[in-house]
């Protein structure tokens, strides 16, 4: 009920009477009052006037289950929310949810992580109150070998959501880093539980530097945030909802073909490596090549100076710009 009341208050600029809320939800005035008081404690400024009712005066950058659910307008992506003020890692909690039978599209969100991680076991800085930390649980009917493509589906969705919400020209650094002005604003990590030919579940974790103002000396030269680049604070719950909307659409297009052929053009249009010389870092050595975009399975297509075309799989291979991170 609290989520539904919050949604109504957001949709109506005028006062909503307590009696209207009682009638709508078939509860007592005391129950309505308690729900409103809970919202106030979470940070919402709600005005209560006798004989008029309740009105939402201000909605600060609150992260809560009710806030996120009140913003999401999808059919299934992010409709069920598990929220933590603080947790070890949203990926860890999403995997536990997967083991415990949570439904396809369940979204795990935290205001702070104490054990966030990125690719290859790297740690992910997770300060409280300024960034988006979320993981989407999926139960796709695809072969396990196809699951890594879902990481690229999420990368495209985040880039699109950032562009739509902020106007900033976010790009994708293959395969799944989101960048602004040659610096990273978002990392994505996909993990899964599988049998030989069957996926139990997939979890895709997303960390977006949203309203962060400073970074550690270690990552300052290659990391930035939406606040730093755009000069204004972004509602994190609104960003979460925007990503879910874009992801649901892109995922459904992906599932039509079980590959990236339907998203390939959009992805390559945002790929900062596309049409540029790159440095390919493989375990057996490094080499320079010209990148021409991804193919239908998400491999980066590059051409070496000798004219050899190679298809690079994300795995243990990294791609850098010739003169830096991008």
Buried (B, 14 or more C-beta within 10 A) or exposed (E): BBBBBBBBBBEBEEBBBBEBBBEBBEBEEEBBBBBBEBBEEBBBEBEBEEEEBBBBEEBEBBBBBBBBBBBBEBEBBBBBBBBBEEBBBBBBBBBBBBEEEBEBBBBBBBBBBEEBBBBEEEEBBBBBBBBBBBBBBBBBEBEBEBBBBBBBBBBBBBBBBBBBBBEBBBBBBBBBBBBBEBBBBBBBBBBBBBEEEEBEBBBBBBBBBBBBEEBEEEBEEBBBBBBBBBEEEBBBBBBBBBBBBBBBBBBEBBBEEBBBBBBBEBBBEBBBBBEEBBBBEEEEEEBEBBBBBBBEBBBBBBEEEEEEEBEBEBEEBBBBBEEEBB
